[in-house]
Amino acid sequence: EAVPGRSPLLDGFGLVAFAALFPIISVLAYGQLAVMRQGVDPIDIEQDESQEEKDHAL
């Protein structure tokens, strides 16, 4: 054992979980940065989308 009292198997699962979640977190962070760089309020975007849905409703 490299670290006394730690299980390499459990630490390995933690690394796998982190590796699996990293791409998702990266895409979400990129989306936040893109919105902040545009200077657009996310609430305005949601209101525009809901208005478009109302306009296209049957």
WOMOZI-V972260 format. One line per field, one symbol per residue. ss: DSSP state (~ for helix, > for strand, _ for the rest). Layout:
# WOMOZI-V972260
ss->???
This chain:
# WOMOZI-V972260
ss->_______~~~~~~~~~~~~~~~~~~~~~~~~~~~~~~~___~~~~~~~~~~~~~~___
